[in-house]
């Protein structure tokens, strides 16, 4: 565990600075740690400079999360209180972490720690069906929640953010940027209306944000919550499974089982066309993060964008799509870099995407 002196020096996070300078017990006296006399062990487990930080705290047998923000955390604190009042912060069934304390001036939340593997980990451990069932249970539980907190967040909000995603991808690579722009145009043509029923949405319901807490799902990291259609959260969960399936073929079978279990468990709750649209939009959002990762990200980006395009065609095939002209010649050298160089100024054709998939499988087999 890191001592407080080694925590980041970030003046935009006053809570983190207070904990760094005075220690957790004195910085947040509402926790009552000074009376206990036990030592506090802290570990930085998430940090976005100038925006937010998450600390894991251990005091004897107690374990909880301390979240420091640059922005006012009052809306998130109110959400945890509302979810607690709705019986979602208990020790059984579907749940969220309970709110233990918060400080408006320091912009700090302290919440309980949920124990258990994430659904992302479950898929990797060969428990794909369990992962999908847990996510479906969460969507079922929250579909009728009487919690009306949060700003509107639906298809229009996703479309508004596509400009930034396209800009990031286009700056990093012309070919990926062109494919992302084409996808965004298709999203705009098929955008579902946000005039249906709305309710509480998590906003970033990644497979890593849903935990198996034993007798149900636990959901963490609520900083992007809002009011929107159920398909928004469902689409994001499926998009993270799709990313795992496409980019890590060794887990493709279990990821598919998770997708199938989730779709079965939410049948009747979601509109299939809107779900496909939101999954495609979420794949574009996930693709935007690839340039910051390791390795050659361009091939992975093309795979995700191609899958998103396929989803859009399934979501709303309003107009016949002209077949793309076949490439004039096929790539003879089995080198991924040669394929990507050829795609530096234009989107990939379906045949070229098949070639990328084959090369990725070859590189994965060599690595293993």
LINPEHU-V698310 format. One record per residue. N is the residue number from 1. RES is the residue in three letters. SS is DSSP state (2 for helix, 1 for strand, 0 for the rest). OMEGA is omega in radians with two decimals (* if undefined). BURIAL is # if it has 16 or more other ideal C-beta (glycine too) atoms within 10 Angstrom, else .. Layout:
BEGIN
N:RES:SS:OMEGA:BURIAL / N:RES:SS:OMEGA:BURIAL
END
This chain:
BEGIN
1:UNK:0:-3.11:. / 2:UNK:1:2.98:. / 3:UNK:0:-3.06:. / 4:UNK:2:-3.12:# / 5:UNK:2:-3.11:. / 6:UNK:2:3.09:. / 7:UNK:0:-3.10:# / 8:UNK:0:3.05:. / 9:UNK:0:-3.02:. / 10:UNK:0:-3.08:# / 11:UNK:0:3.12:. / 12:UNK:0:3.11:. / 13:UNK:0:-3.05:# / 14:UNK:2:3.12:# / 15:UNK:2:3.11:# / 16:UNK:2:3.12:# / 17:UNK:2:3.13:# / 18:UNK:2:3.11:# / 19:UNK:2:3.14:# / 20:UNK:2:-3.05:# / 21:UNK:2:-3.00:. / 22:UNK:2:-3.06:. / 23:UNK:0:-3.05:# / 24:UNK:2:-3.06:# / 25:UNK:2:-3.12:# / 26:UNK:2:-3.13:. / 27:UNK:2:-3.11:# / 28:UNK:0:-3.10:# / 29:UNK:2:-3.13:. / 30:UNK:2:3.12:. / 31:UNK:2:3.12:# / 32:UNK:0:-3.08:. / 33:UNK:2:-3.11:# / 34:UNK:2:-3.13:. / 35:UNK:2:-3.09:. / 36:UNK:2:3.12:. / 37:UNK:0:-3.14:. / 38:UNK:0:3.11:. / 39:UNK:0:3.14:. / 40:UNK:0:3.08:# / 41:UNK:1:-3.10:. / 42:UNK:1:3.05:# / 43:UNK:1:3.09:. / 44:UNK:1:-3.10:# / 45:UNK:1:3.06:. / 46:UNK:1:-3.08:. / 47:UNK:1:3.02:# / 48:UNK:1:-3.03:. / 49:UNK:0:3.10:. / 50:UNK:0:-3.08:. / 51:UNK:0:-3.09:. / 52:UNK:1:3.08:# / 53:UNK:1:3.10:# / 54:UNK:1:3.11:# / 55:UNK:1:2.95:# / 56:UNK:1:-3.13:# / 57:UNK:1:3.07:# / 58:UNK:1:3.09:# / 59:UNK:1:-3.03:# / 60:UNK:0:3.11:. / 61:UNK:0:-3.13:. / 62:UNK:1:3.11:. / 63:UNK:1:-3.13:. / 64:UNK:1:-3.11:# / 65:UNK:1:3.07:# / 66:UNK:1:-3.07:# / 67:UNK:1:3.14:# / 68:UNK:1:-3.04:# / 69:UNK:1:2.94:# / 70:UNK:0:3.13:# / 71:UNK:0:-3.13:. / 72:UNK:0:-3.14:. / 73:UNK:0:-3.10:# / 74:UNK:2:3.12:. / 75:UNK:2:3.14:. / 76:UNK:2:3.08:# / 77:UNK:2:3.11:# / 78:UNK:2:3.12:. / 79:UNK:2:3.13:# / 80:UNK:2:3.12:# / 81:UNK:2:3.14:. / 82:UNK:2:3.12:# / 83:UNK:2:3.05:# / 84:UNK:2:3.11:# / 85:UNK:2:3.11:. / 86:UNK:0:3.09:. / 87:UNK:0:3.11:. / 88:UNK:0:3.12:# / 89:UNK:0:-3.12:# / 90:UNK:0:-3.10:. / 91:UNK:0:3.14:. / 92:UNK:0:3.11:. / 93:UNK:0:3.10:. / 94:UNK:0:-3.04:# / 95:UNK:1:2.97:# / 96:UNK:1:3.09:# / 97:UNK:0:3.08:# / 98:UNK:0:3.07:# / 99:UNK:1:-3.11:# / 100:UNK:1:3.14:# / 101:UNK:1:3.00:# / 102:UNK:1:-3.09:# / 103:UNK:1:-3.08:# / 104:UNK:0:-3.08:. / 105:UNK:0:3.14:. / 106:UNK:0:-3.12:# / 107:UNK:0:-3.08:# / 108:UNK:1:2.96:# / 109:UNK:1:3.01:# / 110:UNK:1:-3.08:# / 111:UNK:1:3.10:# / 112:UNK:1:-3.12:# / 113:UNK:0:3.10:# / 114:UNK:0:-3.12:# / 115:UNK:0:3.06:. / 116:UNK:0:3.11:# / 117:UNK:0:3.05:# / 118:UNK:1:3.09:# / 119:UNK:2:3.03:# / 120:UNK:2:3.12:# / 121:UNK:2:3.13:. / 122:UNK:2:3.12:# / 123:UNK:2:-3.13:# / 124:UNK:2:-3.14:# / 125:UNK:0:3.12:. / 126:UNK:0:3.14:. / 127:UNK:0:-3.08:# / 128:UNK:2:-3.12:# / 129:UNK:2:3.11:# / 130:UNK:2:3.13:# / 131:UNK:2:3.14:# / 132:UNK:2:3.13:# / 133:UNK:2:3.13:# / 134:UNK:2:3.13:# / 135:UNK:2:3.11:# / 136:UNK:2:3.10:# / 137:UNK:2:3.14:# / 138:UNK:2:-3.14:# / 139:UNK:2:3.10:# / 140:UNK:2:-3.10:# / 141:UNK:2:-3.04:# / 142:UNK:2:-3.07:# / 143:UNK:0:-3.09:. / 144:UNK:0:-3.13:. / 145:UNK:0:3.12:. / 146:UNK:0:-3.13:. / 147:UNK:0:-3.05:# / 148:UNK:0:3.14:. / 149:UNK:0:3.07:. / 150:UNK:0:3.12:# / 151:UNK:0:3.08:. / 152:UNK:1:-3.11:. / 153:UNK:0:-3.13:# / 154:UNK:0:-3.10:# / 155:UNK:2:3.14:# / 156:UNK:2:3.10:. / 157:UNK:2:3.10:# / 158:UNK:2:3.13:# / 159:UNK:2:3.14:. / 160:UNK:2:-3.08:. / 161:UNK:2:-3.08:. / 162:UNK:2:-3.14:# / 163:UNK:2:3.14:. / 164:UNK:2:-3.14:. / 165:UNK:2:3.13:# / 166:UNK:2:3.13:# / 167:UNK:2:3.12:. / 168:UNK:2:-3.10:# / 169:UNK:2:3.14:# / 170:UNK:2:3.09:# / 171:UNK:2:-3.10:. / 172:UNK:2:-3.10:# / 173:UNK:0:-3.08:# / 174:UNK:2:-3.10:. / 175:UNK:2:3.13:# / 176:UNK:2:3.11:# / 177:UNK:2:3.12:# / 178:UNK:2:3.12:# / 179:UNK:2:3.12:# / 180:UNK:2:3.14:# / 181:UNK:2:3.11:# / 182:UNK:2:3.11:. / 183:UNK:2:-3.14:# / 184:UNK:2:3.09:# / 185:UNK:2:3.09:. / 186:UNK:2:3.08:# / 187:UNK:2:-3.14:# / 188:UNK:2:-3.12:. / 189:UNK:2:-3.02:. / 190:UNK:2:-3.06:# / 191:UNK:0:3.10:# / 192:UNK:0:3.13:# / 193:UNK:0:3.11:. / 194:UNK:0:-3.10:# / 195:UNK:0:3.09:. / 196:UNK:0:3.13:. / 197:UNK:0:3.13:. / 198:UNK:0:3.11:# / 199:UNK:1:-3.13:# / 200:UNK:1:3.04:# / 201:UNK:1:3.13:# / 202:UNK:0:3.12:# / 203:UNK:0:3.09:# / 204:UNK:0:-3.06:# / 205:UNK:0:3.07:# / 206:UNK:0:3.06:# / 207:UNK:2:3.12:# / 208:UNK:2:-3.11:. / 209:UNK:2:3.09:# / 210:UNK:1:-3.10:# / 211:UNK:1:2.99:# / 212:UNK:1:-3.09:# / 213:UNK:0:3.04:# / 214:UNK:0:-3.11:. / 215:UNK:0:3.10:. / 216:UNK:0:3.14:# / 217:UNK:1:2.97:# / 218:UNK:1:-3.06:# / 219:UNK:1:-3.06:# / 220:UNK:0:3.04:# / 221:UNK:0:-3.03:# / 222:UNK:0:-3.00:# / 223:UNK:0:3.13:# / 224:UNK:0:-3.06:. / 225:UNK:0:3.12:# / 226:UNK:1:3.09:# / 227:UNK:1:-3.08:# / 228:UNK:1:-3.14:# / 229:UNK:0:-3.14:# / 230:UNK:2:-3.12:# / 231:UNK:2:3.14:# / 232:UNK:2:3.11:# / 233:UNK:2:-3.14:# / 234:UNK:2:3.14:# / 235:UNK:2:3.12:# / 236:UNK:2:3.10:# / 237:UNK:2:3.13:# / 238:UNK:2:3.13:# / 239:UNK:2:3.12:# / 240:UNK:2:3.04:# / 241:UNK:2:3.13:# / 242:UNK:2:3.10:# / 243:UNK:2:3.12:# / 244:UNK:2:-3.11:# / 245:UNK:2:-3.07:# / 246:UNK:2:-3.03:# / 247:UNK:2:3.12:# / 248:UNK:0:-3.03:. / 249:UNK:2:-3.13:. / 250:UNK:2:3.13:. / 251:UNK:2:-3.03:# / 252:UNK:2:-3.10:. / 253:UNK:2:-3.14:. / 254:UNK:2:3.09:# / 255:UNK:2:3.09:# / 256:UNK:2:3.09:# / 257:UNK:2:3.11:# / 258:UNK:2:3.11:# / 259:UNK:2:-3.11:# / 260:UNK:2:-3.14:. / 261:UNK:2:3.13:# / 262:UNK:2:-3.14:# / 263:UNK:2:3.11:# / 264:UNK:2:-3.07:. / 265:UNK:2:-3.14:# / 266:UNK:0:-3.14:# / 267:UNK:0:-3.09:. / 268:UNK:0:3.11:. / 269:UNK:0:-3.02:. / 270:UNK:0:3.00:# / 271:UNK:0:-3.02:# / 272:UNK:2:3.14:. / 273:UNK:2:3.11:. / 274:UNK:2:3.12:# / 275:UNK:2:3.12:# / 276:UNK:2:3.13:# / 277:UNK:2:-3.10:# / 278:UNK:2:3.07:# / 279:UNK:2:3.11:# / 280:UNK:2:3.11:# / 281:UNK:2:3.12:# / 282:UNK:2:3.09:# / 283:UNK:2:3.06:# / 284:UNK:2:3.11:# / 285:UNK:2:3.13:# / 286:UNK:2:3.12:# / 287:UNK:2:-3.11:# / 288:UNK:0:-3.11:# / 289:UNK:0:-3.04:. / 290:UNK:2:-3.10:# / 291:UNK:2:-3.14:. / 292:UNK:2:-3.11:. / 293:UNK:0:-3.12:. / 294:UNK:0:3.05:. / 295:UNK:0:3.13:. / 296:UNK:0:-3.01:. / 297:UNK:0:-2.98:# / 298:UNK:2:3.12:# / 299:UNK:2:3.13:# / 300:UNK:2:3.13:# / 301:UNK:2:3.14:# / 302:UNK:2:3.12:# / 303:UNK:2:-3.12:# / 304:UNK:2:-3.13:# / 305:UNK:2:3.09:# / 306:UNK:2:3.10:# / 307:UNK:2:3.11:# / 308:UNK:2:3.11:# / 309:UNK:2:3.10:# / 310:UNK:2:3.14:. / 311:UNK:2:3.13:# / 312:UNK:2:3.11:# / 313:UNK:2:3.11:. / 314:UNK:2:-3.07:. / 315:UNK:2:-3.07:# / 316:UNK:0:3.13:# / 317:UNK:0:-3.04:. / 318:UNK:0:-3.08:. / 319:UNK:0:3.06:. / 320:UNK:0:-3.12:. / 321:UNK:0:-3.13:. / 322:UNK:0:3.14:. / 323:UNK:0:3.11:. / 324:UNK:0:-3.13:. / 325:UNK:0:3.14:. / 326:UNK:0:3.12:. / 327:UNK:0:-3.10:. / 328:UNK:0:3.14:. / 329:UNK:0:3.12:. / 330:UNK:0:-3.13:. / 331:UNK:0:-3.08:# / 332:UNK:0:-3.10:. / 333:UNK:0:-3.12:. / 334:UNK:0:-3.12:. / 335:UNK:0:-3.10:. / 336:UNK:2:-3.11:# / 337:UNK:2:3.12:. / 338:UNK:2:3.12:. / 339:UNK:2:-3.08:# / 340:UNK:2:3.06:# / 341:UNK:2:3.14:. / 342:UNK:2:-3.11:# / 343:UNK:0:-3.04:# / 344:UNK:0:-3.08:. / 345:UNK:0:-3.11:. / 346:UNK:0:3.08:. / 347:UNK:0:-3.14:# / 348:UNK:0:3.00:# / 349:UNK:0:3.08:# / 350:UNK:2:3.12:. / 351:UNK:2:3.14:. / 352:UNK:2:3.08:# / 353:UNK:2:3.06:# / 354:UNK:2:3.11:. / 355:UNK:2:3.12:# / 356:UNK:2:3.13:# / 357:UNK:2:-3.14:# / 358:UNK:2:-3.14:. / 359:UNK:2:3.08:# / 360:UNK:2:3.09:# / 361:UNK:2:3.13:. / 362:UNK:2:-3.13:. / 363:UNK:2:3.10:. / 364:UNK:2:3.13:. / 365:UNK:2:3.13:. / 366:UNK:2:-3.11:. / 367:UNK:2:-3.12:. / 368:UNK:0:*:.
END
